[in-house]
Amino acid sequence: MSKAMEKRGVRALLLIIYDIITVNMAGFIALLVRFDFKYSNIGKVYMDHFLKFIPYNTAIIILVYMLGKLYSSVWRLASFNEVFNIIICSLICEAVEFSLMYVLKLGEPRSYYFIACILRMGFAVAARFSYRIARMFRQEYMVKRHDGQKKVMIVGAGEAGKMIADEIHTSSYVDYYADCFIDDRPTLAGRTLCGIPIIGDRTKIQETVEKRGIDIIIIAIPSMSSKERREIANICQETGKEVRILPGMYQLVNDSVSVSKLRRVNIDDLLGRDPIIIDSNQVFETLKGKRILVTGGGGSIGSELCRQIAAHAPGQLIIFDIYENNAYDIQQELRRNFPSLNMEVLIGSVRNTHRINSVFEKYKPQVVFHAAAHKHVPLMEVSPNEAIKNNVFGTYKTAKAAVANGTEKFILISTDKAVNPTNIMGASKRLCEMVIQMMSATQSTTSFAAVRFGNVLGSNGSVIPLFKKQIEAGGPVTVTHKDIIRYFMTIPEAVSLVLQASVYAKGGEIFVLDMGEPVKIDTLARNLIRLSGYTPDVDIEVKYTGLRPGEKLYEELLMNEEGLQDTDNGLIHIGKPIEMDYEAFAKELEELYTAASSDDEAIKQKVAQMVPTYKPANTQ
């Protein structure tokens, strides 16, 4: 037997002994109270009955308290539930005592039963809560005596906030205490909770932090919407203090609320998106047992596609990527996390016709997620032919291989930059969408579709990793324009919606993901600086460098001509395909291939002829 078990056994035994003594003591005191605290007034018959019933009382109390788990609860964390349990057990004991004494003809005055019951409840509660009460008084004493403890402001004077305050004040593992509450409900302002003042609503946060010398802010409203979380988190970040947050209810296991569940505010909280929900059963049925190919499977989106596909029991997962280091990383990760996964990792380029055809001929993928692409806007502006070779013709060659080998579904990963593009990368992705539309219309064996979304947080080459590196280097953090805005989504969110869209794909659709509210890059940069513990323009400079070639102030998700149709998922919409001459487009593709292959310097003009909405900088 371990020392911990021995300790628990000793505590339980001591409690049993205590209960045996106090339950009988309560009966004797009840008789004294009934007879005006004069022992001589207690009738001999009542005293005899009391003494004869002591063995029964002892057995009853031990049996009922054991059944009620009053000897196995963790009393240092006891709450109202435990008090309620004691009350119920005490009432049961008294009912049994009354009934048994009646049967045995050992009657006592009627008031005896009521007084004895109240006393027994009191004794039981006192013993079981004495440790917690002692700790509470000790903690209160320490709070008043020790100036070194950090002051905490709790945003949210609800049940979660109260539980956090209780744990802060009773735990010996934290070095801070709850100084005040903030709550938006006007009826609570000026009142107290757990003896802690409720100052007012969120507009009082900055003022209160300064006035009361707050060190830490805890956001404890797990039921609030993501929009509210963003607004409150932004206000709290402006104070420059450490901010911690309680996850949403959907993230809390069994709705348990404790200091251990607190985490630092992250950039997702400041973006304020509601949790994305997909129909996992539909996705599972679509992918289960299928041979699935992911091109660009080592990239940010591709690797997350592989993770989520692996979790849906595919028959085989084929990962195809030109960059061996990325492919190796995702291969090792999936081997660790999904040891029974049937996986093939292949190195090659979608630009290589022979290679991509041989992959399709050998593995016969039933579902293809085409994520392979060049995506860096400034780099593609100076190497436009490479954007066309890789993005447009890599897509075209992969799509043709899919048709030739009986692929059931082909999903292209597209981008909001394909809408009214001002850069060659966006124009190339728009051409990819047109290729998909043409392939869908001119053959009937494979269902082609594209999924279009904006920027994903933390992807390779995105602003978040760049900003983090700049902050680590001491700045400056570079933003191209003060007013530039972008749509953002986390990588897992984007991929989960891509998988859901693949369920809906019938052929020719351009699925548009709801990216939520756009975010100013300047605001994003400043929030990231604050999250890193610095003050923008004081510790870390924010420097505006001017828009890069082909860069827009804002991105669009839908072209004017397209219109929208809803799907069963409110975050996925379908853009109506634009009418086009497929025969003429096929001939233009041949000409574009020749131009790109010969590194034609006029490639941007040729692309502009095929994509009327594309306005390259040198032709504006």
Secondary structure in CASP SS format (residue, H / E / C, confidence):
PFRMAT SS
TARGET T0000
AUTHOR 0000-0000-0000
METHOD secondary structure of the structure
MODEL  1
M C 1.00
S C 1.00
K H 1.00
A H 1.00
M H 1.00
E H 1.00
K H 1.00
R H 1.00
G H 1.00
V H 1.00
R H 1.00
A H 1.00
L H 1.00
L H 1.00
L H 1.00
I H 1.00
I H 1.00
Y H 1.00
D H 1.00
I H 1.00
I H 1.00
T H 1.00
V H 1.00
N H 1.00
M H 1.00
A H 1.00
G H 1.00
F H 1.00
I H 1.00
A H 1.00
L H 1.00
L H 1.00
V H 1.00
R H 1.00
F C 1.00
D C 1.00
F C 1.00
K C 1.00
Y H 1.00
S H 1.00
N H 1.00
I C 1.00
G C 1.00
K H 1.00
V H 1.00
Y H 1.00
M H 1.00
D H 1.00
H H 1.00
F H 1.00
L H 1.00
K H 1.00
F H 1.00
I H 1.00
P H 1.00
Y H 1.00
N H 1.00
T H 1.00
A H 1.00
I H 1.00
I H 1.00
I H 1.00
L H 1.00
V H 1.00
Y H 1.00
M H 1.00
L H 1.00
G C 1.00
K C 1.00
L C 1.00
Y C 1.00
S C 1.00
S C 1.00
V C 1.00
W H 1.00
R H 1.00
L H 1.00
A C 1.00
S C 1.00
F H 1.00
N H 1.00
E H 1.00
V H 1.00
F H 1.00
N H 1.00
I H 1.00
I H 1.00
I H 1.00
C H 1.00
S H 1.00
L H 1.00
I H 1.00
C H 1.00
E H 1.00
A H 1.00
V H 1.00
E H 1.00
F H 1.00
S H 1.00
L H 1.00
M H 1.00
Y H 1.00
V H 1.00
L C 1.00
K C 1.00
L C 1.00
G C 1.00
E C 1.00
P C 1.00
R H 1.00
S H 1.00
Y H 1.00
Y H 1.00
F H 1.00
I H 1.00
A H 1.00
C H 1.00
I H 1.00
L H 1.00
R H 1.00
M H 1.00
G H 1.00
F H 1.00
A H 1.00
V H 1.00
A H 1.00
A H 1.00
R H 1.00
F H 1.00
S H 1.00
Y H 1.00
R H 1.00
I H 1.00
A H 1.00
R H 1.00
M H 1.00
F H 1.00
R H 1.00
Q H 1.00
E H 1.00
Y H 1.00
M H 1.00
V H 1.00
K H 1.00
R H 1.00
H C 1.00
D C 1.00
G C 1.00
Q C 1.00
K E 1.00
K E 1.00
V E 1.00
M E 1.00
I E 1.00
V E 1.00
G C 1.00
A C 1.00
G C 1.00
E H 1.00
A H 1.00
G H 1.00
K H 1.00
M H 1.00
I H 1.00
A H 1.00
D H 1.00
E H 1.00
I H 1.00
H H 1.00
T H 1.00
S C 1.00
S C 1.00
Y C 1.00
V C 1.00
D C 1.00
Y E 1.00
Y E 1.00
A E 1.00
D E 1.00
C E 1.00
F E 1.00
I E 1.00
D C 1.00
D C 1.00
R C 1.00
P H 1.00
T H 1.00
L H 1.00
A C 1.00
G C 1.00
R C 1.00
T E 1.00
L E 1.00
C C 1.00
G C 1.00
I E 1.00
P E 1.00
I E 1.00
I E 1.00
G E 1.00
D C 1.00
R H 1.00
T H 1.00
K H 1.00
I H 1.00
Q H 1.00
E H 1.00
T H 1.00
V H 1.00
E H 1.00
K H 1.00
R H 1.00
G C 1.00
I C 1.00
D C 1.00
I E 1.00
I E 1.00
I E 1.00
I E 1.00
A C 1.00
I C 1.00
P C 1.00
S C 1.00
M C 1.00
S C 1.00
S H 1.00
K H 1.00
E H 1.00
R H 1.00
R H 1.00
E H 1.00
I H 1.00
A H 1.00
N H 1.00
I H 1.00
C H 1.00
Q H 1.00
E H 1.00
T C 1.00
G C 1.00
K C 1.00
E E 1.00
V E 1.00
R E 1.00
I E 1.00
L C 1.00
P C 1.00
G C 1.00
M H 1.00
Y H 1.00
Q H 1.00
L C 1.00
V H 1.00
N H 1.00
D H 1.00
S C 1.00
V C 1.00
S C 1.00
V H 1.00
S H 1.00
K H 1.00
L C 1.00
R E 1.00
R E 1.00
V C 1.00
N C 1.00
I H 1.00
D H 1.00
D H 1.00
L H 1.00
L H 1.00
G C 1.00
R C 1.00
D C 1.00
P C 1.00
I C 1.00
I C 1.00
I C 1.00
D C 1.00
S H 1.00
N H 1.00
Q H 1.00
V H 1.00
F H 1.00
E H 1.00
T H 1.00
L H 1.00
K C 1.00
G C 1.00
K C 1.00
R E 1.00
I E 1.00
L E 1.00
V E 1.00
T E 1.00
G C 1.00
G C 1.00
G C 1.00
G C 1.00
S H 1.00
I H 1.00
G H 1.00
S H 1.00
E H 1.00
L H 1.00
C H 1.00
R H 1.00
Q H 1.00
I H 1.00
A H 1.00
A C 1.00
H C 1.00
A C 1.00
P C 1.00
G C 1.00
Q E 1.00
L E 1.00
I E 1.00
I E 1.00
F E 1.00
D E 1.00
I C 1.00
Y C 1.00
E H 1.00
N H 1.00
N H 1.00
A H 1.00
Y H 1.00
D H 1.00
I H 1.00
Q H 1.00
Q H 1.00
E H 1.00
L H 1.00
R H 1.00
R H 1.00
N H 1.00
F C 1.00
P C 1.00
S C 1.00
L C 1.00
N C 1.00
M E 1.00
E E 1.00
V E 1.00
L E 1.00
I E 1.00
G C 1.00
S C 1.00
V C 1.00
R C 1.00
N C 1.00
T H 1.00
H H 1.00
R H 1.00
I H 1.00
N H 1.00
S H 1.00
V H 1.00
F H 1.00
E H 1.00
K H 1.00
Y H 1.00
K C 1.00
P C 1.00
Q C 1.00
V E 1.00
V E 1.00
F E 1.00
H E 1.00
A C 1.00
A C 1.00
A C 1.00
H C 1.00
K C 1.00
H C 1.00
V H 1.00
P H 1.00
L H 1.00
M H 1.00
E H 1.00
V H 1.00
S C 1.00
P H 1.00
N H 1.00
E H 1.00
A H 1.00
I H 1.00
K H 1.00
N H 1.00
N H 1.00
V H 1.00
F H 1.00
G H 1.00
T H 1.00
Y H 1.00
K H 1.00
T H 1.00
A H 1.00
K H 1.00
A H 1.00
A H 1.00
V H 1.00
A H 1.00
N C 1.00
G C 1.00
T C 1.00
E C 1.00
K E 1.00
F E 1.00
I E 1.00
L E 1.00
I E 1.00
S E 1.00
T E 1.00
D H 1.00
K H 1.00
A H 1.00
V C 1.00
N C 1.00
P C 1.00
T C 1.00
N C 1.00
I H 1.00
M H 1.00
G H 1.00
A H 1.00
S H 1.00
K H 1.00
R H 1.00
L H 1.00
C H 1.00
E H 1.00
M H 1.00
V H 1.00
I H 1.00
Q H 1.00
M H 1.00
M H 1.00
S H 1.00
A H 1.00
T H 1.00
Q C 1.00
S C 1.00
T C 1.00
T C 1.00
S E 1.00
F E 1.00
A E 1.00
A E 1.00
V E 1.00
R E 1.00
F E 1.00
G C 1.00
N E 1.00
V E 1.00
L E 1.00
G C 1.00
S C 1.00
N C 1.00
G C 1.00
S C 1.00
V H 1.00
I H 1.00
P H 1.00
L H 1.00
F H 1.00
K H 1.00
K H 1.00
Q H 1.00
I H 1.00
E H 1.00
A C 1.00
G C 1.00
G C 1.00
P C 1.00
V E 1.00
T E 1.00
V E 1.00
T C 1.00
H C 1.00
K C 1.00
D C 1.00
I C 1.00
I E 1.00
R E 1.00
Y C 1.00
F E 1.00
M E 1.00
T E 1.00
I H 1.00
P H 1.00
E H 1.00
A H 1.00
V H 1.00
S H 1.00
L H 1.00
V H 1.00
L H 1.00
Q H 1.00
A H 1.00
S H 1.00
V H 1.00
Y H 1.00
A C 1.00
K C 1.00
G C 1.00
G C 1.00
E E 1.00
I E 1.00
F E 1.00
V E 1.00
L E 1.00
D C 1.00
M C 1.00
G C 1.00
E C 1.00
P C 1.00
V E 1.00
K E 1.00
I H 1.00
D H 1.00
T H 1.00
L H 1.00
A H 1.00
R H 1.00
N H 1.00
L H 1.00
I H 1.00
R H 1.00
L H 1.00
S C 1.00
G C 1.00
Y C 1.00
T C 1.00
P E 1.00
D C 1.00
V C 1.00
D C 1.00
I E 1.00
E C 1.00
V E 1.00
K E 1.00
Y E 1.00
T C 1.00
G C 1.00
L C 1.00
R C 1.00
P C 1.00
G C 1.00
E C 1.00
K C 1.00
L C 1.00
Y C 1.00
E C 1.00
E C 1.00
L C 1.00
L C 1.00
M C 1.00
N C 1.00
E C 1.00
E C 1.00
G C 1.00
L E 1.00
Q E 1.00
D E 1.00
T C 1.00
D C 1.00
N C 1.00
G C 1.00
L C 1.00
I E 1.00
H E 1.00
I E 1.00
G E 1.00
K C 1.00
P C 1.00
I C 1.00
E C 1.00
M C 1.00
D C 1.00
Y H 1.00
E H 1.00
A H 1.00
F H 1.00
A H 1.00
K H 1.00
E H 1.00
L H 1.00
E H 1.00
E H 1.00
L H 1.00
Y H 1.00
T H 1.00
A H 1.00
A H 1.00
S H 1.00
S C 1.00
D C 1.00
D C 1.00
E C 1.00
A C 1.00
I H 1.00
K H 1.00
Q H 1.00
K H 1.00
V H 1.00
A H 1.00
Q H 1.00
M H 1.00
V C 1.00
P C 1.00
T C 1.00
Y C 1.00
K C 1.00
P C 1.00
A H 1.00
N H 1.00
T H 1.00
Q C 1.00
END
